[in-house]
Amino acid sequence: MFNEVTLPYGYKLQNWDYSYIIDNVQGQGGFGITYSAYRAEDNLHVAVKEFFPNQLNLTEPFTQARMFRISTKAV
């Protein structure tokens, strides 16, 4: 389910405390994409939700800021 808009398998997201590795695309819709991933430091499975602001140019996917939310519950 990966395509030119989704993050590729193995992509590493880094925040202040942890890094997360993208594992698979779980779903894709009008507001964004949900990925399964794991936290690199301890292999905790998480859901990563990527939100698309209205102004995001999806024809050039990695050229603008992307917004993410990480959830460790009910993954």
Summary of the structure (lengths in Angstrom):
residues: 75
radius of gyration: 12.0
end to end distance: 18.5
largest distance: 35.3
contacts: 170
relative contact order: 0.21
helix: 0%
strand: 45%
